[in-house]
Each structure stands twice: as C-alpha cells, then as structure tokens.
Amino acid sequence: MEMPEIVPTIMIATSIDAVLSFAALWVLNFMQSLQLPFRILLALLLLGLALYSGYAKWPLTSILWIGFVFTVAYIQGKWYLWKPMFKAVNVRFWRSLVTTWIMQCIVVLIFFLIGAGIGRVMGR
C-alpha cells in the first residue's frame, strides 16, 4: 500500500498562512496610516456596534464576529508589540491571537449585555 503524500497538504497550509498574514498586514498597515480623529471615530463606531447588537437582539454568534473586529482594532493599537509576531508566524503568534480574540469576545459580550439591558428598559 502506498503512503499518502503529505507535501501538498503542507504547501497548501503554508500558502493559506501566507495569504492570511498578507491580508492581516495590509489591513493593519492601512489602519496605522489613519489620523487620530478618524481612529477615535472608528473606536466609537465599534462600541456602538457592540451596544446595538444587544439592543437589536442579534444572535449570540454575532459576538464572535464582532469580537474579531475588536481583535483587529486591538492589534492595530498595539502594533509595535504585534509586528515581530506577524513577521515570524509561529505557535506563540497563534496562541496570542486566540487569547486576544477570546478576551475581545468577552469585552463585546459585556457591551452586548449592556445593549440588551438598554433595550429591555426602553421596552424593545
């Protein structure tokens, strides 16, 4: 019996990592180029999105997607710490990324619950 070839799978996984790394670097570099008032406006829009998702009774799975957006904004704010990890994608990078995403999902959940509470008080 022939052994399955592993090399194409590794090459595909490596190319997917490269595409994701390139896309993330492009988004983060774009956000770094924005001026401070625009960054503040984006931050307020993110908070408003998290609050509105609870107010509008969006499904709980929206917390995961909004948490991803919050994670991108957090990494952009701490870019000087994350830049070396983006250049050397390794286990530490993925562990840090998942931990950051989970923490940002908790932050989004808190704002989601505040928005849901405001919706209940207002009779929605």
C-alpha positions in Angstrom: 0.0 0.0 0.0 1.3 3.5 -0.9 1.7 6.1 1.8 -0.3 9.3 1.2 1.8 12.3 0.2 2.0 14.9 2.9 3.9 17.6 1.0 0.9 19.1 -1.0 -1.1 19.5 2.2 1.8 21.3 3.9 2.2 23.5 0.9 -1.5 24.4 0.9 -1.4 25.2 4.6 1.7 27.3 4.2 0.1 29.2 1.3 -3.1 29.8 3.3 -1.0 31.1 6.2 0.9 33.4 3.8 -2.4 34.8 2.3 -3.9 35.4 5.8 -0.7 37.0 7.0 -0.6 39.3 4.0 -4.2 40.3 4.3 -3.8 41.0 8.1 -0.6 43.0 7.5 -2.4 45.1 4.7 -5.4 45.9 7.0 -3.2 46.7 10.0 -0.9 48.9 7.9 -3.9 50.7 6.5 -5.3 51.4 9.9 -1.9 52.6 11.1 -1.9 55.3 8.4 -5.2 56.8 9.6 -5.2 60.0 11.5 -6.2 60.2 15.2 -9.7 61.7 14.8 -10.6 59.0 12.4 -9.3 56.3 14.7 -11.4 57.7 17.5 -14.5 57.7 15.3 -13.8 54.1 14.3 -13.5 53.2 18.0 -16.8 54.8 18.8 -18.5 53.0 15.9 -17.1 49.7 17.2 -18.6 50.4 20.7 -21.8 51.4 19.1 -21.9 48.3 17.0 -21.5 46.1 20.1 -24.2 48.0 22.0 -26.6 47.9 19.1 -26.1 44.2 18.6 -27.5 43.6 22.1 -30.2 46.3 21.7 -31.4 44.8 18.4 -31.3 41.3 19.8 -28.8 40.0 17.2 -28.0 36.3 17.6 -25.2 35.4 20.1 -23.0 34.2 17.3 -22.6 37.9 16.2 -20.5 38.3 19.4 -17.8 36.1 17.8 -17.7 38.1 14.6 -17.7 41.5 16.3 -15.0 40.1 18.6 -12.9 39.5 15.5 -13.3 43.2 14.5 -12.4 44.2 18.1 -9.3 42.0 17.9 -8.1 43.7 14.7 -8.6 47.1 16.3 -6.7 46.0 19.4 -3.8 44.6 17.4 -3.7 47.8 15.4 -3.4 49.8 18.7 -0.6 47.6 19.9 1.1 47.2 16.6 4.6 47.8 17.9 4.2 44.6 20.0 2.5 42.5 17.4 4.7 43.4 14.4 7.5 41.0 15.2 5.0 38.2 15.8 3.4 38.8 12.4 6.8 38.6 10.7 7.6 35.2 12.4 4.3 33.3 12.4 4.8 30.5 15.0 2.9 28.8 17.8 3.4 31.9 20.1 1.6 34.1 17.5 -1.4 31.8 17.2 -1.7 31.3 20.9 -1.6 35.1 21.4 -4.1 35.7 18.6 -6.6 33.2 20.0 -6.2 34.6 23.6 -6.7 38.1 22.4 -9.8 37.1 20.4 -11.3 35.4 23.4 -10.7 38.4 25.6 -12.2 40.8 23.0 -15.2 38.5 22.7 -15.7 38.9 26.5 -15.5 42.7 26.1 -18.1 42.5 23.2 -20.3 40.3 25.4 -20.3 42.9 28.2 -21.3 45.6 25.7 -23.8 43.2 24.2 -25.4 42.7 27.6 -25.4 46.4 28.3 -27.2 47.0 25.0 -29.7 44.2 25.7 -30.4 45.8 29.1 -31.0 49.2 27.5 -33.3 47.5 25.0 -35.3 46.0 27.9 -35.5 49.2 29.8 -36.7 51.0 26.7 -39.3 48.3 26.1 -37.8 46.8 22.9 
